[in-house]
Amino acid sequence: QVQLVESGGGLVQPGGTLTLSCAASGFTFSRFSMNWVRQAPGKGLEWISTINKAGGGATYADPVKGRFTCSRDNAKNTLYLQMNSLKPEDTAVYYCAKFGDSPRGQGTQVTVSS
């Protein structure tokens, strides 16, 4: 059974930094590209980033390009999202998901506010 557990969210001031983690289990993590998506209050899911199964070639949505970095550690079955220069508009619940799949976890709340 696929399990994805996101963590690392919290309250941060504008310009701050957070690193999210996603612990994967129930499938062979290293065989799948992975996504980060987010859902802001009152809005639908927004794709943020995709990373291939080897950990290279990450792509990013324009609103986060140059500020967020997606990485993975296949030995630890863990996906990461480093978020720098955070803005209030980054406030959302962040989810990880297998490429082509919908989010399955509870997500982790990121709030950017002074």
Phi, psi and omega in degrees: 000127181293128173231132177228120184241112180271147178205169175104357179287176179164192179261128181220149178283154175307137184090353182280182185230141171221151172236120178267151175234154176223111179269123185253144175206165177086002176204167181278095188306318187291351181265000186233137163292154184229151179243152159249135175227164178218159177226112178279159181304127177076008182237169179277181178293139179236124176292137181248311187200151172230139176232140182284172190293337179272349179098007179249176172061037179294140176242155188223149172290150183305321183297341184243354183300132181088348180245327183253147176227124178262136177213172179209155174235100184293334178291333180255003182052045186226137176252145182232155170221109175270127185241115179249164177048049185295145181240157177305327180288355173277354179300123184182170166269128184256135181232150167253157181202151171295143179305127180088358181247159175277156176301142181243343185270186180276343182079172176227132186279130173242124178237123180249110185201148176266000000 
